[in-house]
């Protein structure tokens, strides 16, 4: 999941200090829930002046974005509760993504299917051109894994979430392999 921590202050130093303090509190709270240091990473740090109506005091917004990885879908509500308790209204849930942890068997199967499909299409095209399909002269591969859902929502007020009321459903995933196969004519 991607969490943001933000703070608005009248000067840059205060915005940076406060957002750092709240981010540290969120990280400590998540670590307190059993997440390893490697499961939490800072992806973005920003500080900028907010533009307001003329005549109003200047304000600066500091923000950090964290990527948090968990393998326990049933514990999502508990993690979110801990983060909300640590940062209050400064916390935002930017997105939630699902992934397949070990894709190696899926990629192997996808490669087999892609190669078979390339061979069948190559045979068909060679036949249409009046040739037979020869040997493979080159192969290149690309693959992508696209999560089926990305959910965006703001964490809102600093009230605790009932862990049981947050229904996390990862849905189906697909692993795609694209092969470019070059054959000679036979």
N, CA, C and O of each residue as an XYZ file, in Angstrom:
744
protein
N       0.849     -1.171      0.000
C       0.000      0.000      0.000
C       0.888      1.225      0.000
O       2.041      1.171      0.427
N       0.354      2.308     -0.472
C       1.078      3.565     -0.501
C       0.397      4.525      0.472
O      -0.782      4.846      0.322
N       1.153      4.975      1.465
C       0.641      5.902      2.475
C       1.334      7.241      2.302
O       2.504      7.297      1.924
N       0.612      8.323      2.579
C       1.245      9.642      2.592
C       1.086     10.244      3.985
O       0.101     10.007      4.684
N       2.081     11.022      4.356
C       2.039     11.774      5.606
C       2.303     13.219      5.225
O       3.303     13.518      4.572
N       1.404     14.128      5.633
C       1.536     15.529      5.256
C       1.380     16.415      6.483
O       0.739     16.052      7.469
N       1.993     17.595      6.384
C       1.823     18.597      7.434
C       1.988     19.975      6.814
O       2.890     20.202      6.007
N       1.108     20.892      7.199
C       1.163     22.272      6.732
C       1.608     23.140      7.904
O       1.086     23.021      9.012
N       2.586     24.019      7.644
C       3.122     24.900      8.684
C       3.407     26.274      8.073
O       3.446     26.417      6.851
N       3.605     27.286      8.929
C       3.846     28.638      8.416
C       5.239     28.843      7.811
O       5.477     29.845      7.138
N       6.163     27.899      8.046
C       7.488     28.026      7.429
C       8.002     26.648      7.011
O       7.528     25.616      7.486
N       8.968     26.664      6.124
C       9.501     25.424      5.563
C      10.089     24.525      6.647
O       9.825     23.323      6.667
N      10.879     25.096      7.541
C      11.540     24.293      8.573
C      10.529     23.549      9.434
O      10.720     22.372      9.738
N       9.466     24.221      9.826
C       8.451     23.577     10.661
C       7.713     22.488      9.875
O       7.416     21.427     10.425
N       7.415     22.739      8.597
C       6.731     21.732      7.775
C       7.598     20.489      7.637
O       7.110     19.367      7.777
N       8.881     20.685      7.363
C       9.806     19.553      7.191
C       9.961     18.795      8.507
O       9.919     17.565      8.520
N      10.136     19.510      9.600
C      10.332     18.857     10.899
C       9.094     18.076     11.326
O       9.206     16.944     11.797
N       7.921     18.671     11.165
C       6.693     18.006     11.603
C       6.353     16.788     10.754
O       5.933     15.758     11.281
N       6.534     16.902      9.441
C       6.226     15.749      8.597
C       7.231     14.629      8.863
O       6.869     13.454      8.816
N       8.477     14.975      9.139
C       9.481     13.947      9.462
C       9.123     13.249     10.770
O       9.223     12.027     10.874
N       8.706     14.028     11.767
C       8.332     13.451     13.058
C       7.138     12.504     12.919
O       7.131     11.413     13.489
N       6.143     12.928     12.164
C       4.946     12.090     11.986
C       5.246     10.859     11.132
O       4.692      9.785     11.369
N       6.111     11.013     10.152
C       6.504      9.868      9.328
C       7.271      8.855     10.162
O       7.041      7.651     10.054
N       8.183      9.344     10.992
C       8.916      8.448     11.894
C       7.956      7.700     12.817
O       8.150      6.518     13.099
N       6.918      8.397     13.285
C       5.931      7.760     14.164
C       5.150      6.668     13.413
O       4.871      5.608     13.972
N       4.803      6.931     12.154
C       4.094      5.927     11.352
C       4.991      4.711     11.129
O       4.545      3.574     11.282
N       6.243      4.944     10.772
C       7.177      3.835     10.547
C       7.350      3.018     11.825
O       7.338      1.788     11.782
N       7.511      3.692     12.950
C       7.653      2.980     14.230
C       6.395      2.170     14.539
O       6.488      1.040     15.017
N       5.231      2.735     14.273
C       3.974      2.022     14.532
C       3.846      0.791     13.641
O       3.392     -0.259     14.095
N       4.239      0.911     12.392
C       4.174     -0.226     11.470
C       5.189     -1.298     11.857
O       4.901     -2.494     11.798
N       6.373     -0.856     12.250
C       7.383     -1.813     12.723
C       6.884     -2.510     13.989
O       7.149     -3.694     14.197
N       6.162     -1.771     14.830
C       5.585     -2.338     16.043
C       4.535     -3.405     15.744
O       4.217     -4.223     16.606
N       3.999     -3.398     14.531
C       3.023     -4.411     14.108
C       3.710     -5.608     13.446
O       3.048     -6.497     12.911
N       5.045     -5.621     13.490
C       5.775     -6.780     12.987
C       6.342     -6.650     11.586
O       6.918     -7.608     11.071
N       6.197     -5.492     10.956
C       6.774     -5.332      9.624
C       8.287     -5.144      9.733
O       8.775     -4.461     10.633
N       9.010     -5.751      8.817
C      10.463     -5.591      8.768
C      10.815     -4.238      8.172
O      10.007     -3.623      7.476
N      12.024     -3.786      8.453
C      12.522     -2.526      7.903
C      12.454     -2.534      6.378
O      12.158     -1.512      5.761
N      12.731     -3.697      5.771
C      12.728     -3.795      4.311
C      11.316     -3.735      3.716
O      11.173     -3.587      2.502
N      10.274     -3.846      4.544
C       8.894     -3.793      4.067
C       8.352     -2.365      4.003
O       7.225     -2.156      3.554
N       9.131     -1.389      4.441
C       8.690      0.002      4.469
C       9.745      0.844      3.772
O      10.915      0.816      4.152
N       9.340      1.589      2.759
C      10.299      2.416      2.035
C       9.724      3.778      1.695
O       8.546      3.892      1.354
N      10.551      4.812      1.788
C      10.142      6.155      1.390
C      10.272      6.260     -0.121
O      11.332      5.974     -0.679
N       9.195      6.669     -0.782
C       9.237      6.787     -2.239
C       9.256      8.232     -2.713
O       9.762      8.516     -3.798
N       8.711      9.155     -1.915
C       8.662     10.556     -2.321
C       8.776     11.451     -1.089
O       8.195     11.164     -0.042
N       9.529     12.532     -1.228
C       9.613     13.571     -0.200
C       9.393     14.902     -0.915
O      10.088     15.215     -1.881
N       8.422     15.683     -0.437
C       8.117     16.984     -1.043
C       7.979     18.046      0.025
O       7.564     17.763      1.149
N       8.324     19.254     -0.328
C       7.980     20.427      0.475
C       7.768     21.567     -0.516
O       8.602     21.813     -1.386
N       6.636     22.260     -0.369
C       6.342     23.344     -1.295
C       5.413     24.350     -0.630
O       4.723     24.047      0.345
N       5.417     25.545     -1.184
C       4.547     26.589     -0.660
C       3.153     26.396     -1.227
O       2.968     26.192     -2.427
N       2.177     26.467     -0.333
C       0.786     26.435     -0.779
C       0.384     27.852     -1.154
O       0.655     28.797     -0.413
N      -0.244     27.994     -2.274
C      -0.688     29.320     -2.693
C      -2.077     29.560     -2.155
O      -2.982     28.741     -2.319
N      -2.225     30.687     -1.516
C      -3.482     31.026     -0.849
C      -3.992     32.364     -1.355
O      -3.362     33.024     -2.182
N      -5.135     32.740     -0.841
C      -5.722     34.028     -1.197
C      -4.774     35.160     -0.805
O      -4.098     35.081      0.221
N      -4.725     36.203     -1.617
C      -3.875     37.353     -1.253
C      -4.258     37.893      0.130
O      -5.437     37.979      0.473
N      -3.245     38.250      0.908
C      -3.467     38.797      2.233
C      -3.476     37.750      3.337
O      -3.496     38.107      4.515
N      -3.461     36.480      2.993
C      -3.404     35.438      4.006
C      -1.960     35.019      4.219
O      -1.113     35.195      3.344
N      -1.695     34.472      5.374
C      -0.328     34.075      5.723
C       0.157     32.936      4.824
O      -0.617     32.074      4.407
N       1.437     32.960      4.545
C       2.043     31.899      3.741
C       1.980     30.574      4.511
O       1.969     30.551      5.741
N       1.941     29.497      3.766
C       1.942     28.165      4.367
C       2.766     27.237      3.481
O       2.810     27.386      2.260
N       3.409     26.286      4.125
C       4.248     25.326      3.413
C       3.784     23.921      3.767
O       3.522     23.614      4.930
N       3.686     23.073      2.751
C       3.237     21.705      2.941
C       4.423     20.767      2.744
O       5.084     20.771      1.706
N       4.668     19.969      3.772
C       5.678     18.925      3.680
C       4.959     17.598      3.558
O       3.934     17.383      4.204
N       5.489     16.702      2.732
C       4.852     15.393      2.596
C       5.888     14.316      2.320
O       6.905     14.552      1.667
N       5.605     13.146      2.828
C       6.397     11.941      2.568
C       5.425     10.889      2.064
O       4.288     10.809      2.528
N       5.870     10.094      1.125
C       5.064      8.966      0.685
C       5.844      7.694      0.976
O       7.029      7.588      0.663
N       5.159      6.733      1.580
C       5.762      5.455      1.959
C       5.105      4.323      1.189
O       3.896      4.335      0.956
N       5.903      3.357      0.800
C       5.371      2.118      0.251
C       5.542      1.053      1.315
O       6.643      0.838      1.820
N       4.457      0.393      1.652
C       4.440     -0.611      2.709
C       4.032     -1.946      2.086
O       3.017     -2.034      1.394
N       4.823     -2.970      2.337
C       4.542     -4.303      1.808
C       4.170     -5.235      2.955
O       4.886     -5.341      3.951
N       3.042     -5.903      2.792
C       2.627     -6.913      3.760
C       2.130     -8.131      2.998
O       1.585     -8.015      1.900
N       2.323     -9.276      3.584
C       1.867    -10.511      2.975
C       0.614    -11.032      3.686
O       0.064    -12.066      3.306
N       0.173    -10.320      4.705
C      -0.968    -10.729      5.521
C      -2.162     -9.834      5.208
O      -2.285     -8.742      5.763
N      -3.036    -10.293      4.324
C      -4.192     -9.479      3.949
C      -5.181     -9.314      5.092
O      -5.900     -8.317      5.149
N      -5.225    -10.271      5.995
C      -6.169    -10.163      7.110
C      -5.713     -9.117      8.124
O      -6.522     -8.645      8.923
N      -4.439     -8.747      8.107
C      -3.917     -7.769      9.050
C      -3.901     -6.351      8.524
O      -3.357     -5.460      9.176
N      -4.491     -6.118      7.349
C      -4.471     -4.783      6.754
C      -5.105     -3.736      7.660
O      -4.549     -2.655      7.850
N      -6.269     -4.056      8.219
C      -6.964     -3.099      9.094
C      -6.130     -2.736     10.304
O      -6.124     -1.581     10.731
N      -5.422     -3.711     10.863
C      -4.567     -3.455     12.030
C      -3.416     -2.528     11.660
O      -3.077     -1.625     12.424
N      -2.811     -2.745     10.490
C      -1.730     -1.858     10.030
C      -2.243     -0.440      9.812
O      -1.602      0.531     10.212
N      -3.401     -0.332      9.177
C      -3.968      0.990      8.923
C      -4.322      1.690     10.230
O      -4.093      2.891     10.369
N      -4.878      0.955     11.188
C      -5.168      1.534     12.501
C      -3.916      2.084     13.158
O      -3.929      3.189     13.701
N      -2.821      1.309     13.110
C      -1.561      1.737     13.727
C      -1.045      3.006     13.069
O      -0.570      3.912     13.754
N      -1.134      3.079     11.746
C      -0.661      4.268     11.026
C      -1.525      5.483     11.349
O      -1.003      6.584     11.526
N      -2.841      5.295     11.426
C      -3.750      6.400     11.753
C      -3.487      6.899     13.167
O      -3.459      8.107     13.404
N      -3.294      5.980     14.106
C      -2.992      6.383     15.486
C      -1.703      7.188     15.553
O      -1.594      8.112     16.358
N      -0.730      6.851     14.720
C       0.562      7.527     14.748
C       0.524      8.903     14.091
O       1.221      9.814     14.539
N      -0.275      9.073     13.039
C      -0.239     10.331     12.284
C      -1.545     11.109     12.300
O      -1.567     12.272     11.897
N      -2.621     10.504     12.749
C      -3.902     11.217     12.791
C      -4.347     11.670     11.414
O      -4.227     10.935     10.434
N      -4.864     12.889     11.352
C      -5.375     13.444     10.102
C      -4.284     13.738      9.080
O      -4.586     14.108      7.945
N      -3.040     13.581      9.461
C      -1.933     13.806      8.527
C      -1.714     12.613      7.603
O      -0.907     12.690      6.677
N      -2.424     11.511      7.843
C      -2.209     10.289      7.075
C      -3.192     10.179      5.920
O      -4.368     10.518      6.053
N      -2.695      9.704      4.791
C      -3.547      9.403      3.643
C      -3.188      8.037      3.094
O      -2.012      7.682      3.025
N      -4.195      7.267      2.703
C      -3.965      6.004      2.018
C      -4.108      6.312      0.538
O      -5.215      6.545      0.052
N      -2.988      6.315     -0.181
C      -2.983      6.712     -1.579
C      -3.414      5.594     -2.518
O      -4.168      5.824     -3.463
N      -2.936      4.395     -2.258
C      -3.314      3.284     -3.132
C      -3.047      1.964     -2.447
O      -2.294      1.873     -1.477
N      -3.680      0.961     -2.976
C      -3.524     -0.399     -2.489
C      -3.358     -1.271     -3.725
O      -4.205     -1.253     -4.618
N      -2.278     -2.028     -3.781
C      -2.014     -2.883     -4.927
C      -1.724     -4.292     -4.454
O      -1.177     -4.505     -3.372
N      -2.099     -5.245     -5.281
C      -1.836     -6.641     -4.980
C      -0.837     -7.183     -5.980
O      -0.762     -6.710     -7.113
N      -0.075     -8.169     -5.564
C       0.941     -8.749     -6.420
C       1.059    -10.237     -6.107
O       0.668    -10.683     -5.028
N       1.591    -10.992     -7.042
C       1.887    -12.397     -6.843
C       3.326    -12.481     -6.364
O       4.236    -11.996     -7.037
N       3.537    -13.088     -5.215
C       4.870    -13.106     -4.609
C       5.875    -13.890     -5.444
O       6.969    -13.390     -5.707
N       5.536    -15.096     -5.865
C       6.465    -15.905     -6.658
C       5.829    -16.193     -8.007
O       4.935    -17.032     -8.119
N       6.298    -15.491     -9.030
C       5.734    -15.602    -10.364
C       6.489    -16.589    -11.249
O       6.123    -16.761    -12.411
N       7.522    -17.235    -10.742
C       8.397    -18.040    -11.601
C       7.644    -19.150    -12.338
O       7.848    -19.316    -13.541
N       6.794    -19.905    -11.674
C       6.051    -20.980    -12.339
C       5.064    -20.406    -13.355
O       4.872    -20.977    -14.429
N       4.439    -19.281    -13.015
C       3.503    -18.644    -13.948
C       4.226    -18.137    -15.188
O       3.723    -18.270    -16.303
N       5.406    -17.557    -14.992
C       6.179    -17.063    -16.133
C       6.638    -18.206    -17.036
O       6.615    -18.075    -18.260
N       7.049    -19.313    -16.446
C       7.458    -20.476    -17.240
C       6.299    -20.959    -18.100
O       6.470    -21.211    -19.293
N       5.127    -21.088    -17.500
C       3.940    -21.542    -18.240
C       3.559    -20.526    -19.311
O       3.200    -20.915    -20.423
N       3.628    -19.255    -19.006
C       3.290    -18.216    -19.980
C       4.260    -18.248    -21.165
O       3.840    -18.076    -22.309
N       5.545    -18.466    -20.902
C       6.535    -18.582    -21.984
C       6.210    -19.756    -22.897
O       6.256    -19.634    -24.121
N       5.878    -20.903    -22.287
C       5.532    -22.096    -23.082
C       4.344    -21.807    -23.994
O       4.364    -22.142    -25.178
N       3.311    -21.186    -23.432
C       2.125    -20.873    -24.220
C       2.433    -19.846    -25.309
O       1.955    -19.980    -26.436
N       3.217    -18.835    -24.986
C       3.572    -17.806    -25.964
C       4.393    -18.397    -27.105
O       4.179    -18.054    -28.268
N       5.328    -19.279    -26.777
C       6.148    -19.886    -27.826
C       5.288    -20.774    -28.723
O       5.423    -20.743    -29.946
N       4.416    -21.557    -28.120
C       3.529    -22.422    -28.905
C       2.661    -21.581    -29.837
O       2.452    -21.938    -30.997
N       2.161    -20.463    -29.320
C       1.325    -19.579    -30.133
C       2.149    -18.977    -31.282
O       1.658    -18.888    -32.407
N       3.384    -18.567    -31.011
C       4.251    -18.013    -32.059
C       4.530    -19.059    -33.132
O       4.539    -18.749    -34.324
N       4.755    -20.286    -32.706
C       5.038    -21.374    -33.643
C       3.816    -21.669    -34.522
O       3.951    -21.874    -35.728
N       2.629    -21.690    -33.914
C       1.404    -21.938    -34.672
C       1.142    -20.827    -35.676
O       0.799    -21.099    -36.827
N       1.298    -19.577    -35.252
C       1.075    -18.456    -36.165
C       2.137    -18.431    -37.254
O       1.835    -18.148    -38.413
N       3.382    -18.729    -36.885
C       4.460    -18.769    -37.874
C       4.212    -19.829    -38.922
O       4.445    -19.602    -40.109
N       3.738    -20.995    -38.490
C       3.435    -22.086    -39.416
C       2.319    -21.666    -40.368
O       2.395    -21.914    -41.572
N       1.292    -21.034    -39.828
C       0.175    -20.578    -40.642
C       0.627    -19.539    -41.668
O       0.266    -19.622    -42.842
N       1.417    -18.563    -41.223
C       1.876    -17.513    -42.130
C       2.835    -18.063    -43.185
O       2.783    -17.649    -44.343
N       3.704    -18.987    -42.796
C       4.612    -19.600    -43.764
C       3.818    -20.351    -44.823
O       4.130    -20.273    -46.012
N       2.797    -21.078    -44.394
C       1.949    -21.824    -45.325
C       1.249    -20.874    -46.298
O       1.182    -21.146    -47.496
N       0.727    -19.752    -45.776
C       0.065    -18.773    -46.641
C       1.030    -18.187    -47.670
O       0.624    -17.830    -48.776
N       2.303    -18.089    -47.303
C       3.320    -17.546    -48.215
C       3.903    -18.626    -49.125
O       4.739    -18.328    -49.978
N       3.472    -19.876    -48.954
C       3.962    -20.958    -49.791
C       5.267    -21.570    -49.313
O       5.977    -22.204    -50.094
N       5.587    -21.392    -48.064
C       6.819    -21.940    -47.502
C       6.490    -22.858    -46.325
O       5.339    -22.991    -45.910
N       7.525    -23.472    -45.817
C       7.431    -24.211    -44.562
C       8.202    -23.431    -43.513
O       9.118    -22.675    -43.836
N       7.832    -23.615    -42.277
C       8.512    -22.915    -41.186
C       9.842    -23.603    -40.901
O       9.901    -24.821    -40.732
N      10.898    -22.811    -40.849
C      12.230    -23.341    -40.563
C      12.565    -23.252    -39.094
O      11.685    -23.247    -38.234
N      13.854    -23.183    -38.824
C      14.320    -23.150    -37.434
C      14.228    -21.742    -36.848
O      14.101    -20.757    -37.575
N      14.295    -21.670    -35.530
C      14.262    -20.395    -34.816
C      15.612    -19.710    -35.001
O      16.660    -20.328    -34.810
N      15.582    -18.423    -35.374
C      16.827    -17.665    -35.547
C      17.037    -16.646    -34.439
O      18.169    -16.229    -34.192
N      15.964    -16.238    -33.767
C      16.098    -15.264    -32.669
C      14.832    -15.275    -31.823
O      13.733    -15.516    -32.322
N      15.013    -15.008    -30.522
C      13.882    -14.883    -29.589
C      14.180    -13.726    -28.650
O      15.289    -13.614    -28.127
N      13.191    -12.863    -28.436
C      13.303    -11.845    -27.385
C      12.026    -11.891    -26.555
O      10.961    -12.262    -27.048
N      12.149    -11.513    -25.306
C      11.033    -11.653    -24.369
C      10.822    -10.374    -23.579
O      11.774     -9.690    -23.204
N       9.554    -10.065    -23.335
C       9.171     -9.034    -22.368
C       8.029     -9.614    -21.553
O       7.261    -10.441    -22.047
N       7.919     -9.188    -20.325
C       6.773     -9.633    -19.525
C       6.338     -8.497    -18.633
O       7.100     -7.585    -18.313
N       5.079     -8.587    -18.245
C       4.548     -7.597    -17.317
C       3.586     -8.291    -16.385
O       2.972     -9.302    -16.725
N       3.473     -7.731    -15.219
C       2.508     -8.220    -14.238
C       1.676     -7.020    -13.846
O       2.189     -6.070    -13.253
N       0.418     -7.054    -14.166
C      -0.453     -5.928    -13.872
C      -1.418     -6.302    -12.771
O      -2.229     -7.212    -12.945
N      -1.350     -5.616    -11.634
C      -2.339     -5.892    -10.591
C      -3.734     -5.609    -11.122
O      -3.931     -4.690    -11.917
N      -4.684     -6.389    -10.686
C      -6.028     -6.243    -11.214
C      -6.734     -5.011    -10.660
O      -7.588     -4.426    -11.326
N      -6.382     -4.625     -9.461
C      -7.061     -3.486     -8.861
C      -6.066     -2.541     -8.228
O      -5.023     -2.944     -7.713
N      -6.421     -1.276     -8.283
C      -5.722     -0.290     -7.483
C      -6.823      0.544     -6.846
O      -7.642      1.138     -7.547
N      -6.841      0.589     -5.546
C      -7.886      1.285     -4.822
C      -7.266      2.529     -4.206
O      -6.239      2.442     -3.533
N      -7.876      3.679     -4.429
C      -7.369      4.897     -3.825
C      -8.430      5.446     -2.887
O      -9.606      5.527     -3.240
N      -7.999      5.825     -1.678
C      -8.915      6.456     -0.744
C      -8.104      7.243      0.261
O      -6.956      6.899      0.542
N      -8.684      8.286      0.799
C      -8.007      9.049      1.836
C      -8.324      8.435      3.187
O      -9.424      7.922      3.395
N      -7.385      8.480      4.094
C      -7.608      7.907      5.412
C      -8.608      8.744      6.207
O      -9.283      8.219      7.092
N      -8.710     10.037      5.903
C      -9.724     10.874      6.549
C      -9.401     11.174      7.997
O      -8.242     11.364      8.367
N     -10.431     11.213      8.799
C     -10.280     11.588     10.202
C      -9.453     10.562     10.963
O      -9.260      9.431     10.518
N      -8.976     10.990     12.113
C      -8.069     10.143     12.896
C      -8.805      9.107     13.726
O      -8.276      8.641     14.735
N     -10.012      8.738     13.324
C     -10.707      7.689     14.059
C     -10.161      6.335     13.631
O      -9.713      6.166     12.497
N     -10.202      5.392     14.526
C      -9.677      4.051     14.239
C     -10.641      3.312     13.323
O     -11.854      3.502     13.408
N     -10.105      2.472     12.451
C     -10.901      1.627     11.573
C     -11.123      0.297     12.275
O     -10.240     -0.211     12.966
N     -12.291     -0.248     12.094
C     -12.555     -1.591     12.596
C     -11.915     -2.558     11.613
O     -12.341     -2.657     10.462
N     -10.893     -3.267     12.068
C     -10.128     -4.151     11.184
C     -11.034     -5.149     10.475
O     -10.760     -5.518      9.333
N     -12.089     -5.587     11.114
C     -12.973     -6.568     10.499
C     -13.822     -5.940      9.401
O     -14.299     -6.654      8.520
N     -14.024     -4.614      9.430
C     -14.898     -3.977      8.443
C     -14.170     -3.631      7.150
O     -14.815     -3.222      6.185
N     -12.866     -3.778      7.100
C     -12.125     -3.479      5.880
C     -11.956     -4.784      5.122
O     -11.115     -5.617      5.460
N     -12.768     -4.942      4.096
C     -12.759     -6.171      3.315
C     -11.770     -6.019      2.170
O     -12.017     -5.265      1.230
N     -10.666     -6.725      2.244
C      -9.629     -6.663      1.221
C      -9.778     -7.880      0.323
O      -9.693     -9.016      0.789
N      -9.998     -7.646     -0.943
C     -10.176     -8.729     -1.897
C      -9.193     -8.550     -3.042
O      -9.357     -7.638     -3.852
N      -8.172     -9.401     -3.129
C      -7.157     -9.211     -4.166
C      -7.626     -9.536     -5.580
O      -7.025     -9.061     -6.544
N      -8.680    -10.331     -5.729
C      -9.163    -10.656     -7.065
C      -8.178    -11.516     -7.843
O      -7.294    -12.143     -7.260
N      -8.336    -11.544     -9.164
C      -7.474    -12.334    -10.043
C      -6.319    -11.477    -10.534
O      -6.407    -10.251    -10.591
N      -5.241    -12.150    -10.884
C      -4.073    -11.477    -11.443
C      -3.682    -12.183    -12.723
O      -4.002    -13.355    -12.924
N      -2.998    -11.474    -13.575
C      -2.482    -12.110    -14.773
C      -1.003    -11.800    -14.898
O      -0.541    -10.721    -14.525
N      -0.280    -12.755    -15.424
C       1.129    -12.576    -15.737
C       1.232    -12.754    -17.240
O       0.829    -13.784    -17.780
N       1.767    -11.754    -17.911
C       1.834    -11.800    -19.362
C       3.270    -11.864    -19.825
O       4.139    -11.169    -19.298
N       3.513    -12.703    -20.816
C       4.820    -12.810    -21.451
C       4.620    -12.556    -22.931
O       3.703    -13.106    -23.541
N       5.455    -11.741    -23.500
C       5.412    -11.480    -24.927
C       6.730    -11.942    -25.527
O       7.804    -11.495    -25.125
N       6.629    -12.842    -26.495
C       7.820    -13.338    -27.186
C       7.810    -12.835    -28.622
O       6.780    -12.845    -29.297
N       8.960    -12.403    -29.064
C       9.152    -12.121    -30.476
C      10.079    -13.216    -30.981
O      11.248    -13.288    -30.604
N       9.524    -14.075    -31.850
C      10.266    -15.231    -32.338
C      10.481    -15.082    -33.840
O       9.530    -14.888    -34.597
N      11.729    -15.174    -34.261
C      12.069    -15.110    -35.676
C      12.393    -16.518    -36.154
O      13.198    -17.226    -35.549
N      11.743    -16.915    -37.266
C      11.974    -18.224    -37.860
C      12.583    -18.029    -39.242
O      12.391    -16.988    -39.871
N      13.306    -19.019    -39.703
C      13.784    -19.014    -41.087
C      12.756    -19.774    -41.928
O      11.931    -20.515    -41.394
N      12.814    -19.582    -43.252
C      11.970    -20.364    -44.146
C      12.613    -21.704    -44.375
O      13.838    -21.819    -44.394
N      11.797    -22.714    -44.549
C      12.335    -24.041    -44.871
C      11.856    -24.458    -46.229
O      12.193    -25.546    -46.695
